[in-house]
C-alpha cells in the first residue's frame, strides 16, 4: 500500500505536536505515586511549552541521522551522547560513565546499571518510527541501536514496542491491532508484555481505569512514583518494585490511557497522567502515537493552541550548539525528517512519483507484525529471535564481513579465572574468504586455542562462521586492560580491528 507525501507530512507533524502536548501536560505530576484529577493543562503556557528530555534528546539523534544516514548505529549515538547530552542522572549517567571507561554498547547499557529497565529510552522511539513510516521492521532496528547505549532488557523492550506501534500507526489505526504488532517484536513473557496485557485484561473485563492501574502496578511493580512520594503516603495496596524497574508499568499506563480514553485525544492523555508515575513520559508517548494516527490537523485546536509549535530544550549542551543545527519548532523538525526519510526507506520511497514530493510504499497491514523473513534457501530470520541473542554481544560492520563479539558476561576479569568469548562472522561479499584472527593480549595472559587462528567464510548468506576463545587473565596489576583483535582477510589490504576493554572486577 502507499502513503502519500501530504499524508506523511501531516502524521509526522501530528507526532511531534502530540509529543509536546503530552509531555507538557504530564510534566507537573512526574514521579508521584498518586491518582490525579487532571482535565487540561495546569500551566500558564502562552505558546511557550516547558523543555522535556522526552523530545529534545531526539533532536540530537536527528543531527546524527542526517550526517550518517543508514550507517547510524549505537557506537555513533554513544559519541553523540558524550558530546552533546548534558544529564547525568539515573540510566543516562550510568551509560555515560561506562562509555567514558571504554565500555561499548550494549555493555554500556547493562554494566552496573540498576536503571537499565527504566523509561529513558522508550521516550526516544518516535524519530525511528517517523523515519520508517509503515515499516516497523526497519524502525525497531534503529530503536534497538538507540536503546542499548544506556538501557538493556525491559528498557530496551519498551522502546522497541513503542517504535513498532508508532511506525505501524502511519497505516493502521486500530488499537488492538497496533498493540499486537508491538508485542510481536518482544519476548512473549517479558515485563513490558505483561504490563501491556494487564492493562488490556482489565479493560476487557470492564474494570475502571483506576482498577486497571492497580492491576498493572501489581503485575509489574515499579518505583518511579515512589521517588516523589513521601513514604507515609504510599498506598498500601500497591507493591514497590525493584529500583529502576519502571518501563513495564509505565508502558502499561500508556495502554490504559489509550484504551480508556475512548478515542478522545485529550481524555486519553489525561487518563494516562491521572495514573501517576512517569506522567510526562507516558502522556508524551501516547500523544505522539495519537498524533500519528490523527494527523496534525485533527488534533483538537484547544490542545494545540496553548503550546504552539515551539520546541524548548534543556538536555542539549548549548555551548556545542554551533555544531548541531537544532530545530526550533515542530514544523522545522517535520521538514527535516521529510528530507531525511528517503535515505532510511531506500527502495520503499518512490522519488519519481508524479505526485508532489514522493510516495512511500509501506508494508501491507497483515505484514506489519514481526515475522520470519527468508534470506535464502538455508536461512531465515526474525527480529524477536535476534533480540533473544546474548545481551553482551557487540556488533562490528566491516566491508568484507560483519563480526559479532559475544563477551558472554559483563566485561570484568579476575586473576586466573577463565572466561569464553565467541566470535561470529558473516561474509558480506560473493566469494569465499579465509579470515585470520589475531589477539593482542597483555603479557602473561593465556588464550585457548591460541592468539592466532584462521577461519573459513563461505558465500554470502550461507550461514555464519563461529569460533570460541577461552581467555585466562594473569598478573592483574591494573584496574583496566585494553586488548584488541586484528582481523585480516587473506589477500586483501584492509584490516578490521575490534577493541576490548576489560575491568578488574
N, C-alpha and C positions, 0 to 999 in steps of 0.2 A: 504494500500500500504506500501512498505518497503523503508527504507533509509539505504543504506549500510554504514558501518563504514568508508570506504575510502571516500565516497562522503560527509559524515557528517564532517569529518576532513577538507576536502577542503573548505567547506562552512563556518565552524567556523573560520578557519584561514582567509578566504576571508572577513568575517565580521570585524575582528579586523584590518586587513590591510586597508580595506576601511574606517573604522572609523578614523584611524590615518591619512590617506591621506586627507580626507575631513576636519578634524579639523585643520591640518597643513595648508591646502590651504586657509581656511577662516579666520584663526587667525589674520592676519594683518588688516582685514577690519571690525572687530567686533564692533558693537554698533554705526554704522554710517548710517544715512538715506541718501543714495545716490545710484546712478547707477554706477556700476563698469564695467571695460572692461577687466576682467581677462581672460587669456588663459592658464596659468600654474602657478606653484609656483613663488612667488616673493622673497623668502628667499634663501640664500645660505646654503643648508641643510647638505650636505656631510654625509648622513646617520644618522643624529642626530636631529630628529624632536623636536619641542618645546613641553613642557608639556601642558596638556589640561585637565581641570576638566571633560570634556565630557567622557574621558576614565578612568582617574585614580581613580575617585570615585568608579567605578565598581570593581576595584581591591580589595578594602576593602570589598565590598559585597561578592566577591568571597571567601575571607577568612572566612566570616561569614557563607556562604553557605556550605563550606567544613566542618565546625565544627558542624553545626546544621541540615544540610540536609533539609528534607521536613518540619521540625518543624519551619523553618525560618519564622519570622513574623515581623511586624512593630516595636514591642517592642524591639526585638533583634537588628534590624537595628538602632533603635534610640540610643541604648547604644554604638554601633559601631561609630555612628556619633559623639557622645560626646567624645569618647575615642581616635579616630584616625583621624578625619577630621578637618583640620585647618581653612578654610574660615569662616568668619562671615558676609559676605555681603548678602544683599537682603533676599531672602527666606531662604537661609542656616542659616543666623544669627538669623532670627526670629524664625525658627523652633528650633534651639539650645537654644535660650533664653527661649522659652516655655518649652522645655524638662527639662531644669535646674530648672524651677519653679515647676516641678512635673506634668506638663500638658502632658498627654499621647496622642499618635496618635489615631484617626485622628484629635483630638482637637489641637494638636501641630502644624499641618499644616494650621489650619484655624484661630486661635485666633490672632487678631491684625496683620494680615499678608496681607498687600496690594500686595505682590508678589506671592500670592498663585496660580495665574493664569499664572505664567511666565514659563520660559523654562528649569528651573533647574532639572526637573525630566524626561522629555521626552528624555533627553540625556543619561539616565541610563537604557534604555529599553533592550539593546542588550543582557545583561547577561541572562535575563529571557527567551528571545527567544532562545538563544543558549542552555540553559538547558532543553528546552521543544521544540525541533525542530518538526515541523509538528503537534504541539499540542497547538494552541493559547488559547484553553480553560484552559490550565494549566498556560501558560506564563502570561496571563492577571491577574491572581490571585496574583502572586508574584509581578507583576508590581504595582498592587494596594497597596500591603503592603509596597512597597518601596516608592511610591508617597506620601502616607498620612503622612509620617514623617514630611515633610516640605512644602507640597502643598495641595490644595483642588481644587474642581471644574475643571476649564479648564486646569490647570496644570496637574491634575490627569488624565483627559481625554486624554491629549496629550501623556502621557506615555502608557496608555492602547492601544491607537490607534497604536502607533509605535510597541509595543510589539506584538500585534496581527498580524500586517502585516509582521514583521520580522520573527516570528515563522512560519507563513504560507509560507513565501518565501523559506523555505527549500524544499517545494514540489510543489510550484506554482510560475510561473514567470510572468504571465500576469498582467500589472499594474492595469487595471480596476478591475480585479477580486480581486487583493490584497487590493486595496483601499476599495472595497465593504466589504471585510472581516473585515478590520479595523473599518470601520464605523458601522458595525453590532453590535459591542460591546459598542457603545456610545449612549447616548441620541440623538435622531434624530435632535433635534433643538439646540444642544449645539454650542458654538462658534467654537470649533475645526472642527465640521462637516460643519459649514457654511464656514469657511476658506478653507477647502478642496474642497467643492463644488463650491466655487467662482473660484478657480484655474481650476477645471475641466470644468466649464461652459465656461470660457474664451478660453480654449484650443479647446473645441468642436465648438466654434463659429469662429475659425480660427484667433483669435486675436494674436498679438505678445506677447512675454513673458513680455515685458515692460508693455503692457496693462493689461496682466494678473496680474502682480504685483500690479498695481494700483487698479484693481478690488478687490484683496484680502485685501490690506491695507485700502480700503474704506469700505468693508463689515465688517471687524473685526479690527477696528483701534487699533494699538498697540503703544508702547512707546519706544521699545528697541533702535531703530535707532535715537531717539531724544537725547539719553544720550551723544552721542559723536559728535553731530552736533550743530554748532552754531545756535542760534535761527534765525538769519537773513538769514541763508542758508537753512532753512527748506522749502521744496516745499509747495506752497500754495494750490495745488490741492489734497493733501493727509491729511486727518484729523489726529489729535493727540488723541490717546485713553486715557483711564483711566490708571493711573500709575500702572505698573506691569502686565497689561493685554496683554501678549505677546505670549503665546503659540499658540492661534488660527492663528495669522498672520504668525508666523514662520513655523508652520506645513503646512500652505498653500504654503509657499515658497518652502518647501521640495517637495511638489507635483508639483509645477511649474518646478523646476529643473529636476525632473524625466520625466514629460511628454514632455517638450520642448527639453530635451536632446536627444530625438530620439534614445535611445538605446546606445548612446555613453557614456562610463564611464566618461571620463574627461570632455566632453561637458556638461553633466548633472550637475556635481559638479560645474563647472564654472558658469553655468546659475544660480544655487542657490546662489552662492557667489555674483554674479553680481546684485542680487536683493537687496543687503544690509541687514540691520537689524542685527540679531544674526547669523552672517555668519559662525562662526566656528561650531555652533550647527546645523544649517541647513545642511551644507555640510557634517559634520561628521555623522549625522543620515542617510542622503541619501547615503553616501559612504558605511556605514555598510550594508544597505539594498541591494545595488547593489553588494556588495562583497559576500553576502549570495547567491544571485541569480546566480552570475557568478562562484563562487569558486575562490580560491586564484590564481590558475594557469592562469585563464582567465582575471585577472586584467592586463591591459596593463603594460608592463615592464617599460616604460618610466615614469609611475606614481609611481611604486613601488621602483625603484632604488634609487631615491634621499633620501627617508626616511628610507629605510631598514626595519628591524623588531624591532628596539629598541623602548622601551616604557619609556618615561621620565615622572616623576610625580612632582607635586608641591602642591597638596591639602592634602597629607598624612603626618601626623606627623612622621617625620623620627626618632625622639627620641624614639618613641614607635615601631620602625620597627622590633626590635628583637621579638616582639610578633606576627608580621604579615609577613609571607613569601611572599612578593610582587613579582609577575612575572616581569622579566626584558625585555622580548621580546614577540612578538605576538605568536610565536610558543610555548613558555612556557605557556602562558595563554591558548592557544588552548588545549594543552595536559592535563592541569589540569581540564578544562571543560569536556573533553572526559572521564576522570576518574570519574568525579562527576555526570554526567548526569544520569546514571542508577538509582541513588537514587531518582531523581525527576521524572523519567519516569516510575519507578516501573514495572508493568506488561507489559508495552509497549516496554520494552527493552529485547530482546532475547539474553541472555548471553551464551546460549548453541548452538548458531548457528554455523554450520560448516565453515562459512566464517570467515576470520580473524577479530579479535575484537568482535563486536556484531552487531546485526541488530535491527533497530528501526522500530516498527510498528507505522506508522503515521495515522492520521485521513484521511479518504478519502477526495478528493478535494471538493466534494459537501457538506461536513460536517465541513469544516474549519470555516465557519461563526458561529456566536453566534446562538444558537437555544435552544428551550425548551428541557430539559432533564427530563425524567420520573424517579423519585426516587422510587415511589411505586404507588399503585392504587390511593392514595389520594393526592399525592404531586408531583408537577413538579417545575422546577427551570430553570432560565436562567440568565446569567451574567448581562445583561442590566437591568433587573428588580431589581436585587440585588443592582446594582450601584445606582438605583433610591431611595434607602432607605436613611434614615437620615444621613447627613454628621457628626452628633455628636454622633454616636453610636460606642462604644468601645467594641471589642470582647475579650472574655476570653475562653480558651480551657482547661477544666479540664478532668480528666479521665472518670468520670461518666456522665458528662453533659457539654454542652457548654453554655455560657451565653453572652448576648448582653445587655450592659447598654447604653441606649439612654438618653443623657443629655437633648435633645430637643432644646438646645441653647448653647451659649458659657458658659464656666464654671465660671460664675460670679454671685454673690449674692448681694442682697440689703436687709437691715433690714426690716422685716415684709412683704416682697414680696414673695408669694408662687411661686414655680416652680415644674414642674412634671418630674419625672424620670420614664422611662419604662424599666423593666427587662424582657427579653425574654430568655427562656430556651429551649434547645433541648436535649432530652435523648440520651445518647451515648452507652447504654447497653441494652440488650434484655430483660429487666424486668422493671416493673413499680417501681417508687420511690416516696416517699414523701420527699420534699426538704424544709428544714427550713431556712428562710431568717431572719437574724438579723442585723439591722443597728446599728452602733456605732456612736453616734452624740455628738456634743458639747452641753454643759449644756444649757438648756433653748430653744433649737430648737424643733420644733414640726414636727411630721411625721404622715400623714394620709394615710393608715389605722392603723398606729402604727408601732413601730420599730421591732416587731417580727411577722412573718407570715409564714404559711406553705402552699405549693402548691403541686399539684399532677402532676407528669410527666408520660405520657403514654409511650407505647412501642417506641423503636427507629423508627424514620421517620414517626411517626403517627401525626406529626404536633407539632408546638411549644406551649409552655405554657407562657402566658404573664400576667404580673401584673404591675399596675401603683402605684406609690407612690408620694404624694404631700408633698414637704418639705418646711417649713416656717422657715427661719433663724431669730433668735432674738439675741439681745445683741451683736451686731457686734463690737468688740473692736480690732480685728486683721486684717492684710491685707491678710492673708491666713489661710484656715482651712483644716485640714486633717481628713477625715472621712473614714470609711471602712464598707463594707458589708461582713458579715460572713455567709457562705453557708455550710449547713450540710445535707447530705443525711441520713435519719434516718436509724440506724443500720449499718452505715459504719464509719470507723475510720478516714478518711481524711476529711479535711475542705478546702473549696475554699474561698479565700479572694479577694475582689475587692476593691482596694484603690480608693479614690475620693479626688481630690484636688479642692477646690473652692476658688476663689479670690474675695475679697470685691471690687465690681465694683465701 
